[in-house]
Structure formats: structure tokens, C-alpha cells
Amino acid sequence: MAGNILEMKDISKSFFGVPVLQGAQLTVKKGEVHILLGENGAGKSTLIKILSGAYAREGGTIFFDGRELPPMTPGEVIKAGVSVIYQEFNLVPEMSVYENIFMGKEYTRRGAVDHKREIAEAKQYMDRVGLDVDPRTLVSQLSVAKKQLVEIAKAISNDVKLLVLDEPTAAITDKETEMLFRIIRELQKQEIGIIYISHRMSELFEIGDVCTVMRDGEYVGTVKIKDTTEEQLTEMMVGRKVSFEKKDNPYFDRNQVVLSVEKLNYKNLVRDVSFELHQGEILGFAGLVGAGRTETAKTLMGYLKKDSGTVRYKGRELGTDLSKNIQQGIVYLSEDRKDEGLILMHSVAENIALPNLDKLCRPFLSKRKQRETARKYIKDLKIKTFSELSEAKSLSGGNQQKVVIAKWLYADADVYIFDEPTRGIDVGARDEIYNIMYELIRKKASIIMISSDLVEVLKMSDRVAVMGEGRVKAILENDGNLTQQDILKVELAEGGSAQ
């Protein structure tokens, strides 16, 4: 175990008699960035929760910093030197930065909290991670990236020896990602071990040293990043080859316009946006953060009340009544599935039923039909859940996304707006969602797909609308010759629309 900060061997865990981990293992060296990779539902989060003390393991051993760890509480694990930073930060928004850093380990003087000392020491930790704000600033006033830095500063203040980062770049910009990577490299120099969980393959090759792959709760293998390829890692993850090439779309009918948007405006976020969506088409929307893609989708849907412009659906002008627009056949699958796409405390069956109550009530809600419908979509979409009665919050991100898709599939819409459909979702689940999209266009539906992943945009789109500063700057044909560089050139170009 020389040089290892962590060894987890033969870890097992089950829920309600269903095994979720069997013989899982993970070994991390000091100063190493160790990628933990696997599909949603592969067992990564369960393994990390066992490490953090949130879950009790049923079998296996854990060695940390040269000694075997007995079962421990989360607080004891933190004191031992392990800190986990989840996607949903463990911060109190209405408390200051320095108070969050020292929460649970406050300095006292004469029976009172020594705020002056905490502020001074917090500033030292903040400087180490490049967080340039007043320590007295409320966490609620910080951006996502700066909240992440508060979490890292808090971990360092605990004399961290092993830091776990769970999807750390899911909601931050490329520039902020570069800053995070610089901090990670500084932590490496201090021999702090890092477990890095992400579905963004390009990041793994930039920041990772070693990668452990899990599948279906089991250990698949560990490889050095420099000795492998994206295709090899993908095949290890899903047990099959996944294509990144664009498929031909024989269902794209350029002669039938389903949705026509003309000079749409909303405040300064959507400016003179015009485009057409055809039957069977997948129209991609690309653009930098803040380009106005989501605002455009929400404005044409009626969720945001337009200032001017027209939206025509099958030749008829749409109003701004969101419910009526949904009933007519236009649906929006939000990028924020947890806050806008699902009611997490409700069951899978209830979430699928919610926008489809008219189909399930005759005249009263049929619980039997609700459950039968949910079971059908669980089977068809391969949703990993113990039951249709499981709460949505218990599902992995990819499976939550499939529940969002299921409820709108049941609505049998004509136009589907997918906003970042695969954010935070592994390659295998992405492939399944892509197949669902292909099936929709086969059935003569049309799709608007908003995505920040240019590989995804090129794989799925028939045409690409490139947005910037609230405008459509160009609509590009994805004819097989279009490249990421072509799209980026338009994104970064100065000026207005060029359709």
C-alpha cells in the first residue's frame, strides 16, 4: 500500500435486497487525480457515499492513509481527512463564506465565537483556492463556481488528504473550469489525492492520471489515462461500442414547416430571433453561456411573455398561454430537471402522470392505469428504478432525465424542445436518449435540441442555429462537412444575425 492514500476492496451494498455494489474496488495514490467513471446507476455515488460514511457497507474493507477504517460517521470521516464535494453543495446560503468554512469547528474566545480569527484564517484558505471575495460575503450572493471554491476552501480547512469532486464542471463555464483545474494541480503538489467524477470525456484526458471504470455495480478495470482512448473508455463503461458519427435522417421533410418563429423578442435576452423547424427535423441550437438559447425556447413556448414577434405552429399563430401551447403539441424538457422537470418527492408514476391527467381520469384518476403506464415507460426507456412507486429523487441523473422524457412521450406531442438533454449523463445513457429522439422523428415529430456539447450537436442535428447575445447569428447545414471549429467561429464572431 506504499504511496496509496485510499484502498477500497470488495465493497458490497444492497437496497431492499437488490445488490447495487458487488466486489467494487478503488485505489487512489497520494497526489493523483483518479477518475471514477461509469454510466448513471453504475454504483459510483453509492461507492462514494460508503467512503464518506453516508451509507454503511455490507462487505469489504477500506484502508485510508495506511490504516484500516472501521465503520464511521460522516463527521468522523471528515476529521480523518476525506471531503466530498457533491453537485448540490453542502453550504448554508444565508451565512457568510467564513461562517460556512468554519461551521462545526468554530473558534471561541471567552465563550463566544471569535469572528475576527475566523475571518483572518478563512481569508488564507480562500487565497489558496483563488476565491477573491470578502469572507463576510453571503454564500447566496456567489456564482456557482465561487460556491464550489468555498467548498474546496472548507475542505482544505479540514486538513483534507483525499478530496472527492462529483461533476464539478456541470454548471460552470470553460474559463471557470480552467481555474478549477489549476487549483486541482496545486492540491496535487501538496500530495492530496483527488477522486474526480465526470461524464465529460475531454476533461478526463486533460486533468486525470488514472481511471477506474464501474458497470452495474461492479469493478470493470483501472487504466492509465495516457495509455487509453475515449473509445476504449466508452466501451469499458457500456460494454459495447458507441458511435459518435451522425446518422442520416430520412424523415427530415424540408417541404413541411411545423414551427415558424419570426422576429421574436424578450427584453434584451431574445432579440429578433427567426427560424423554421421542419417535420422530422432535429434543429440544434448552439451558443456560448448566456447566448439566449433557453430564453428563446421559453419565450416561444409562452413561459416567458414575448415583447414582440410571432410564432406559428402548423400555420396557426400561437398565443402566450403555456398550457394551451402544450395541449396543442409543443413541449419543453428543461435543462434543470430537478427544479423544473420533476417533483422529486413524488413517485416516478406520479411524475409521468402529472401532465397527462386528462388521459388517466375517467372522470377520476385511475391509479391502476397510472401505474401500468409508468411500468410501460420504465421498460421501454430502461429506467433503472426499484419500482414505479419509487420517489424521483432516488434515481440517478440519467434515469431522472428518462422520467422527464417519459411524461412527454405519453403526451404524444408534435414538437419536442430538449434543453441540454444529456447534461450530467454518461455516454451509455446518452446513446439511449439519442435513440429515443430518433424514434420520435421516425414518428413524424420534430425536435429542437439545445446543447453546449458540440460533439452532440454535430451527431444529432440536421441544421445548427448558432446563437450569441440573444440573436441567431447563423443557421448552418450539418451536411457531413460541418466541424466544431465552424460553429465556434460563428459563436465568437462579432455582429448580429447572419441567416
C-alpha positions as CSV (number, residue, x, y, z in Angstrom):
1,M,0.0,0.0,0.0
2,A,3.1,2.3,-0.2
3,G,2.0,5.6,-1.7
4,N,-1.7,4.9,-1.6
5,I,-4.0,7.2,0.3
6,L,-7.1,5.0,-0.3
7,E,-7.8,1.4,-0.9
8,M,-11.4,0.1,-1.1
9,K,-11.7,-3.7,-1.6
10,D,-14.6,-6.0,-2.3
11,I,-17.2,-3.4,-1.3
12,S,-20.8,-4.6,-1.4
13,K,-24.1,-2.9,-0.7
14,S,-27.8,-3.6,-1.5
15,F,-31.1,-1.8,-1.1
16,F,-34.3,-3.7,-0.4
17,G,-32.5,-6.9,-1.2
18,V,-31.3,-5.6,-4.6
19,P,-27.5,-5.6,-5.0
20,V,-26.1,-2.2,-6.1
21,L,-22.4,-2.9,-5.4
22,Q,-20.7,-6.3,-5.7
23,G,-16.9,-6.6,-5.3
24,A,-16.4,-2.9,-6.0
25,Q,-12.9,-1.6,-5.6
26,L,-10.9,1.7,-5.8
27,T,-7.3,2.5,-5.1
28,V,-6.0,6.1,-5.1
29,K,-2.4,7.3,-4.7
30,K,-1.3,10.5,-2.9
31,G,-1.2,13.4,-5.3
32,E,-3.1,11.5,-8.0
33,V,-6.2,12.6,-9.9
34,H,-8.2,9.4,-10.1
35,I,-11.2,9.4,-12.5
36,L,-14.2,7.4,-11.4
37,L,-16.2,6.6,-14.5
38,G,-19.4,4.7,-15.2
39,E,-22.9,5.0,-16.5
40,N,-25.6,6.6,-14.4
41,G,-26.6,3.8,-12.0
42,A,-23.2,2.1,-12.2
43,G,-22.7,2.5,-8.5
44,K,-20.3,5.4,-8.4
45,S,-22.4,7.6,-6.0
46,T,-23.1,4.6,-3.7
47,L,-19.3,3.8,-3.5
48,I,-18.5,7.4,-2.6
49,K,-21.3,7.6,0.0
50,I,-19.9,4.5,1.6
51,L,-16.5,6.1,1.7
52,S,-18.0,9.3,3.2
53,G,-19.9,7.4,5.9
54,A,-23.3,8.3,4.5
55,Y,-24.0,4.6,3.7
56,A,-22.9,1.6,5.7
57,R,-21.1,-1.1,3.7
58,E,-22.3,-4.7,3.9
59,G,-18.9,-6.2,3.0
60,G,-15.4,-5.3,2.1
61,T,-12.6,-3.2,3.6
62,I,-11.4,0.4,3.5
63,F,-7.8,1.4,4.1
64,F,-7.1,5.1,4.4
65,D,-3.7,6.7,4.9
66,G,-2.1,3.4,6.0
67,R,-4.8,2.2,8.4
68,E,-8.0,0.2,8.1
69,L,-11.1,2.3,8.7
70,P,-13.9,0.9,10.8
71,P,-17.5,2.0,10.1
72,M,-17.5,5.7,10.7
73,T,-20.0,8.6,10.8
74,P,-19.7,11.4,8.1
75,G,-18.3,13.7,10.7
76,E,-15.6,11.2,11.7
77,V,-14.7,10.6,8.0
78,I,-14.2,14.4,7.5
79,K,-11.9,14.5,10.6
80,A,-9.9,11.6,9.2
81,G,-9.2,13.8,6.1
82,V,-11.8,12.9,3.5
83,S,-14.0,15.6,2.0
84,V,-16.7,15.1,-0.7
85,I,-18.0,18.0,-2.8
86,Y,-21.3,17.0,-4.4
87,Q,-23.1,18.7,-7.3
88,E,-25.6,20.0,-4.7
89,F,-23.3,22.0,-2.4
90,N,-23.4,21.5,1.3
91,L,-23.5,25.2,2.1
92,V,-25.8,27.5,4.1
93,P,-26.8,30.3,1.6
94,E,-27.7,32.9,4.2
95,M,-24.5,32.5,6.1
96,S,-21.2,34.2,5.2
97,V,-18.3,32.5,3.4
98,Y,-16.1,32.4,6.6
99,E,-19.0,31.0,8.7
100,N,-19.6,28.2,6.2
101,I,-15.8,27.3,6.2
102,F,-15.7,27.0,10.0
103,M,-19.2,25.6,10.5
104,G,-19.0,22.9,13.2
105,K,-15.4,23.8,14.2
106,E,-15.9,27.4,15.3
107,Y,-13.1,29.2,17.2
108,T,-14.2,30.6,20.5
109,R,-12.9,33.2,22.9
110,R,-14.3,33.7,26.3
111,G,-17.3,31.6,25.5
112,A,-18.1,33.5,22.2
113,V,-17.3,32.8,18.6
114,D,-14.0,34.5,17.7
115,H,-15.2,36.1,14.4
116,K,-12.0,38.1,13.9
117,R,-9.8,35.0,13.9
118,E,-12.2,33.0,11.7
119,I,-12.3,35.8,9.1
120,A,-8.5,36.1,9.1
121,E,-7.9,32.3,8.7
122,A,-10.8,32.0,6.2
123,K,-9.0,34.5,4.0
124,Q,-5.9,32.4,4.0
125,Y,-7.8,29.3,2.8
126,M,-9.7,31.4,0.2
127,D,-6.4,32.8,-1.1
128,R,-5.1,29.2,-1.6
129,V,-8.0,28.4,-3.9
130,G,-8.2,31.8,-5.7
131,L,-11.5,32.9,-4.1
132,D,-11.3,36.7,-4.3
133,V,-14.3,37.9,-2.3
134,D,-14.8,39.4,1.2
135,P,-15.0,36.5,3.7
136,R,-18.1,38.2,5.1
137,T,-20.0,37.9,1.8
138,L,-23.2,35.8,2.0
139,V,-22.9,32.5,0.1
140,S,-26.2,33.2,-1.6
141,Q,-24.6,36.2,-3.4
142,L,-21.9,34.0,-5.1
143,S,-21.9,32.3,-8.5
144,V,-21.9,28.5,-8.8
145,A,-18.1,28.5,-9.5
146,K,-17.4,30.6,-6.4
147,K,-19.6,28.4,-4.2
148,Q,-17.5,25.5,-5.4
149,L,-14.4,27.3,-4.3
150,V,-15.9,27.8,-0.9
151,E,-16.5,24.1,-0.7
152,I,-12.8,23.5,-1.6
153,A,-11.6,26.1,0.9
154,K,-13.7,24.4,3.6
155,A,-12.2,21.0,2.7
156,I,-8.7,22.4,2.9
157,S,-9.5,23.9,6.3
158,N,-10.3,20.3,7.5
159,D,-6.7,19.2,6.7
160,V,-8.0,17.2,3.7
161,K,-6.0,14.3,2.5
162,L,-8.5,13.0,-0.1
163,L,-10.9,15.2,-2.0
164,V,-13.8,13.9,-4.0
165,L,-15.3,16.1,-6.7
166,D,-18.6,15.0,-8.1
167,E,-19.4,16.5,-11.5
168,P,-17.5,19.7,-10.6
169,T,-17.9,21.4,-14.0
170,A,-21.5,20.6,-14.8
171,A,-22.7,24.1,-14.2
172,I,-19.6,26.3,-14.7
173,T,-18.0,28.0,-17.8
174,D,-14.9,26.9,-19.6
175,K,-12.9,29.7,-18.1
176,E,-14.1,28.7,-14.6
177,T,-13.2,25.1,-15.4
178,E,-9.6,26.2,-16.3
179,M,-9.4,27.9,-12.9
180,L,-10.7,24.7,-11.1
181,F,-8.0,22.6,-12.9
182,R,-5.3,25.0,-11.7
183,I,-6.5,24.5,-8.2
184,I,-6.6,20.7,-8.6
185,R,-3.0,20.8,-9.8
186,E,-1.9,22.8,-6.8
187,L,-3.6,20.3,-4.5
188,Q,-1.7,17.5,-6.3
189,K,1.6,19.2,-5.4
190,Q,0.5,19.0,-1.8
191,E,0.1,15.2,-2.2
192,I,-3.7,15.5,-1.8
193,G,-5.4,12.6,-3.5
194,I,-8.3,13.5,-5.8
195,I,-11.3,11.4,-7.0
196,Y,-12.8,13.1,-10.0
197,I,-16.3,12.1,-11.2
198,S,-17.4,13.5,-14.6
199,H,-19.1,12.5,-17.8
200,R,-17.2,15.0,-19.9
201,M,-14.6,12.8,-21.6
202,S,-12.4,15.7,-22.8
203,E,-11.9,16.8,-19.2
204,L,-10.8,13.4,-18.1
205,F,-7.9,13.4,-20.5
206,E,-6.9,16.9,-19.5
207,I,-6.9,16.5,-15.7
208,G,-6.8,12.8,-15.0
209,D,-3.9,10.4,-14.3
210,V,-5.7,7.1,-13.8
211,C,-9.3,6.0,-14.4
212,T,-11.3,3.3,-12.7
213,V,-14.4,2.1,-14.6
214,M,-17.6,0.7,-13.0
215,R,-20.5,-1.0,-14.6
216,D,-23.7,-2.4,-13.0
217,G,-22.3,-2.0,-9.5
218,E,-19.1,-4.0,-10.3
219,Y,-15.4,-3.1,-10.9
220,V,-14.5,-3.3,-14.6
221,G,-10.9,-2.2,-14.6
222,T,-8.3,0.6,-14.0
223,V,-6.2,2.1,-16.7
224,K,-3.7,5.0,-17.1
225,I,-5.3,7.9,-18.9
226,K,-2.3,8.4,-21.2
227,D,-2.5,4.8,-22.3
228,T,-6.2,4.7,-23.3
229,T,-8.6,6.4,-25.7
230,E,-12.1,7.8,-25.4
231,E,-13.5,4.9,-27.5
232,Q,-11.9,2.4,-25.2
233,L,-13.2,4.0,-22.0
234,T,-16.6,4.2,-23.5
235,E,-16.6,0.5,-24.4
236,M,-15.5,-0.3,-20.9
237,M,-18.4,1.8,-19.5
238,V,-21.2,0.4,-21.5
239,G,-19.9,-3.0,-22.6
240,R,-20.4,-2.1,-26.3
241,K,-19.1,0.4,-28.9
242,V,-20.9,3.7,-29.1
243,S,-20.8,5.7,-32.3
244,F,-20.2,9.5,-32.4
245,E,-21.0,9.7,-36.1
246,K,-24.1,11.5,-37.4
247,K,-26.8,9.2,-38.7
248,D,-28.7,10.0,-41.9
249,N,-32.2,11.4,-41.2
250,P,-34.6,10.2,-43.9
251,Y,-37.6,11.7,-42.0
252,F,-36.5,15.3,-42.4
253,D,-39.1,16.9,-44.8
254,R,-37.9,20.4,-45.9
255,N,-41.2,21.0,-47.6
256,Q,-43.3,20.9,-44.4
257,V,-42.7,23.7,-41.9
258,V,-44.1,22.8,-38.5
259,L,-42.9,25.8,-36.5
260,S,-42.1,29.3,-37.7
261,V,-40.6,31.9,-35.5
262,E,-40.3,35.5,-36.8
263,K,-38.6,38.4,-35.1
264,L,-39.2,37.1,-31.6
265,N,-38.1,39.5,-28.7
266,Y,-38.0,39.2,-25.0
267,K,-36.3,42.0,-23.0
268,N,-32.6,42.1,-24.1
269,L,-32.3,38.3,-23.8
270,V,-34.0,37.3,-27.1
271,R,-33.5,39.7,-30.0
272,D,-35.2,39.4,-33.4
273,V,-34.9,35.6,-33.4
274,S,-36.2,34.0,-36.6
275,F,-36.1,30.4,-37.7
276,E,-38.1,27.5,-39.1
277,L,-38.4,23.9,-37.9
278,H,-39.5,21.2,-40.4
279,Q,-41.2,17.9,-39.9
280,G,-38.9,15.2,-38.8
281,E,-36.0,17.6,-38.3
282,I,-33.6,17.9,-35.4
283,L,-32.6,21.5,-35.2
284,G,-29.7,22.1,-33.0
285,F,-29.1,25.3,-31.0
286,A,-25.5,26.0,-30.2
287,G,-24.0,29.0,-28.4
288,L,-21.9,30.2,-25.5
289,V,-23.3,30.5,-22.0
290,G,-25.8,33.5,-21.9
291,A,-26.4,33.3,-25.7
292,G,-30.2,33.3,-25.2
293,R,-31.0,29.7,-26.3
294,T,-33.1,28.7,-23.2
295,E,-34.8,32.1,-23.1
296,T,-35.7,31.7,-26.8
297,A,-37.3,28.3,-26.1
298,K,-39.2,29.5,-23.1
299,T,-40.4,32.6,-24.9
300,L,-41.8,30.7,-27.9
301,M,-43.5,28.3,-25.5
302,G,-45.2,31.2,-23.7
303,Y,-43.4,30.6,-20.4
304,L,-41.7,34.0,-20.8
305,K,-44.1,36.6,-22.2
306,K,-42.7,37.9,-25.5
307,D,-42.4,41.6,-26.2
308,S,-43.0,41.2,-29.9
309,G,-42.7,38.7,-32.8
310,T,-44.8,35.8,-34.0
311,V,-44.7,32.1,-33.5
312,R,-46.7,30.0,-35.9
313,Y,-47.4,26.3,-35.4
314,K,-48.7,24.4,-38.4
315,G,-49.7,27.7,-39.9
316,R,-51.7,28.9,-36.8
317,E,-50.3,31.7,-34.7
318,L,-49.5,30.7,-31.1
319,G,-50.5,32.8,-28.2
320,T,-48.7,33.1,-24.9
321,D,-50.8,30.7,-22.9
322,L,-48.3,28.0,-21.9
323,S,-50.9,25.3,-21.0
324,K,-52.7,25.8,-24.3
325,N,-49.5,25.5,-26.3
326,I,-48.6,22.3,-24.5
327,Q,-52.1,20.9,-25.3
328,Q,-51.6,21.8,-28.9
329,G,-48.5,19.6,-29.0
330,I,-45.4,21.7,-28.1
331,V,-43.5,20.5,-25.0
332,Y,-40.3,21.7,-23.3
333,L,-37.9,19.4,-21.5
334,S,-36.0,21.7,-19.1
335,E,-32.2,21.6,-18.6
336,D,-33.0,21.9,-14.9
337,R,-34.7,18.5,-14.4
338,K,-34.6,18.7,-10.6
339,D,-36.3,22.1,-10.2
340,E,-38.3,22.4,-13.4
341,G,-38.6,18.9,-14.8
342,L,-39.7,16.8,-11.8
343,I,-41.3,16.9,-8.5
344,L,-38.6,15.0,-6.6
345,M,-40.7,14.0,-3.6
346,H,-43.3,12.4,-5.9
347,S,-43.1,8.9,-7.4
348,V,-42.0,8.0,-10.9
349,A,-45.6,7.1,-11.7
350,E,-46.9,10.4,-10.4
351,N,-44.3,12.5,-12.3
352,I,-45.2,10.7,-15.6
353,A,-48.9,11.2,-14.9
354,L,-48.8,14.9,-14.0
355,P,-49.1,16.5,-17.4
356,N,-51.3,13.7,-18.7
357,L,-54.2,13.6,-16.2
358,D,-56.8,14.1,-18.9
359,K,-55.8,10.7,-20.3
360,L,-55.8,9.0,-16.9
361,C,-59.1,10.4,-15.5
362,R,-62.4,8.8,-16.5
363,P,-63.6,11.0,-14.7
364,F,-61.5,10.1,-11.6
365,L,-57.8,9.3,-11.6
366,S,-57.2,5.6,-12.3
367,K,-54.2,4.6,-10.1
368,R,-54.1,1.2,-11.9
369,K,-53.7,2.8,-15.3
370,Q,-51.2,5.3,-13.9
371,R,-49.0,2.5,-12.6
372,E,-49.4,0.4,-15.8
373,T,-48.4,3.4,-17.9
374,A,-45.4,4.1,-15.7
375,R,-44.3,0.4,-15.9
376,K,-44.5,0.5,-19.7
377,Y,-42.2,3.5,-19.9
378,I,-39.8,2.1,-17.3
379,K,-39.5,-1.0,-19.5
380,D,-39.4,0.9,-22.9
381,L,-36.8,3.5,-21.7
382,K,-34.8,1.1,-19.5
383,I,-35.3,3.4,-16.4
384,K,-33.4,1.9,-13.5
385,T,-35.7,2.1,-10.5
386,F,-36.8,-0.4,-7.9
387,S,-40.5,0.4,-8.7
388,E,-42.8,2.9,-10.4
389,L,-43.6,4.0,-6.8
390,S,-40.0,5.0,-6.0
391,E,-39.5,8.7,-5.4
392,A,-37.9,10.5,-8.4
393,K,-35.2,11.8,-6.0
394,S,-33.9,8.3,-5.5
395,L,-33.0,7.9,-9.2
396,S,-29.6,8.7,-10.8
397,G,-29.4,11.8,-13.1
398,G,-29.7,9.8,-16.3
399,N,-32.8,8.0,-15.1
400,Q,-34.4,11.2,-13.8
401,Q,-33.9,12.5,-17.4
402,K,-35.7,9.5,-18.8
403,V,-38.6,10.1,-16.5
404,V,-38.9,13.6,-17.8
405,I,-38.8,12.2,-21.3
406,A,-41.4,9.6,-20.4
407,K,-44.0,12.1,-19.3
408,W,-43.8,14.0,-22.5
409,L,-43.7,10.9,-24.7
410,Y,-47.0,9.9,-23.1
411,A,-48.3,13.4,-24.0
412,D,-47.7,12.4,-27.7
413,A,-46.5,15.8,-28.8
414,D,-45.5,17.1,-32.3
415,V,-42.7,19.4,-31.3
416,Y,-40.2,18.5,-28.5
417,I,-37.7,21.1,-27.2
418,F,-34.8,19.2,-25.5
419,D,-32.8,21.7,-23.4
420,E,-29.4,20.2,-22.6
421,P,-30.9,16.6,-22.8
422,T,-27.7,14.8,-21.7
423,R,-26.1,17.2,-19.2
424,G,-24.5,15.2,-16.4
425,I,-25.4,11.9,-18.1
426,D,-23.0,9.2,-19.1
427,V,-22.2,8.0,-22.6
428,G,-24.4,4.9,-22.4
429,A,-27.5,6.7,-21.2
430,R,-26.8,9.4,-23.8
431,D,-27.0,6.8,-26.6
432,E,-30.3,5.6,-25.2
433,I,-31.7,9.2,-25.2
434,Y,-30.4,9.7,-28.8
435,N,-32.3,6.6,-29.8
436,I,-35.5,7.9,-28.2
437,M,-35.0,11.1,-30.2
438,Y,-34.5,9.2,-33.5
439,E,-37.7,7.2,-32.7
440,L,-39.6,10.5,-32.2
441,I,-38.7,11.8,-35.6
442,R,-39.4,8.5,-37.2
443,K,-43.0,9.0,-35.9
444,K,-43.0,12.4,-37.6
445,A,-42.3,14.6,-34.6
446,S,-39.8,17.5,-34.8
447,I,-37.1,18.4,-32.3
448,I,-35.3,21.5,-31.2
449,M,-32.2,20.4,-29.3
450,I,-30.3,23.0,-27.2
451,S,-26.9,21.7,-26.3
452,S,-23.5,23.0,-25.2
453,D,-21.8,19.8,-26.3
454,L,-20.7,20.4,-29.9
455,V,-20.0,16.6,-30.4
456,E,-23.6,16.0,-29.5
457,V,-24.8,18.9,-31.8
458,L,-22.9,17.5,-34.7
459,K,-24.0,13.9,-34.1
460,M,-27.7,14.7,-33.8
461,S,-28.6,17.9,-35.7
462,D,-29.7,18.3,-39.3
463,R,-29.1,22.0,-39.1
464,V,-27.5,24.1,-36.4
465,A,-28.7,27.5,-35.3
466,V,-25.8,29.4,-33.7
467,M,-26.8,32.0,-31.1
468,G,-25.0,34.8,-29.5
469,E,-26.1,37.8,-27.4
470,G,-29.8,36.8,-27.8
471,R,-29.6,36.6,-31.7
472,V,-29.5,33.8,-34.2
473,K,-26.1,34.6,-35.8
474,A,-26.3,31.9,-38.5
475,I,-28.1,28.6,-39.4
476,L,-25.6,26.1,-40.7
477,E,-26.3,22.9,-42.7
478,N,-24.9,19.8,-41.0
479,D,-24.1,18.1,-44.3
480,G,-21.2,16.0,-43.0
481,N,-18.6,18.7,-43.6
482,L,-19.6,20.9,-40.6
483,T,-17.0,21.0,-37.8
484,Q,-16.8,22.2,-34.2
485,Q,-14.4,24.9,-35.5
486,D,-17.0,26.1,-37.9
487,I,-19.6,26.5,-35.1
488,L,-17.1,28.1,-32.7
489,K,-16.1,30.6,-35.4
490,V,-19.7,31.8,-35.7
491,E,-20.2,31.8,-31.9
492,L,-17.1,34.0,-31.4
493,A,-17.7,36.3,-34.3
494,E,-18.7,39.9,-33.7
495,G,-22.0,41.2,-35.0
496,G,-25.7,40.3,-35.3
497,S,-27.7,37.7,-37.2
498,A,-26.4,36.1,-40.4
499,Q,-29.1,33.8,-41.6
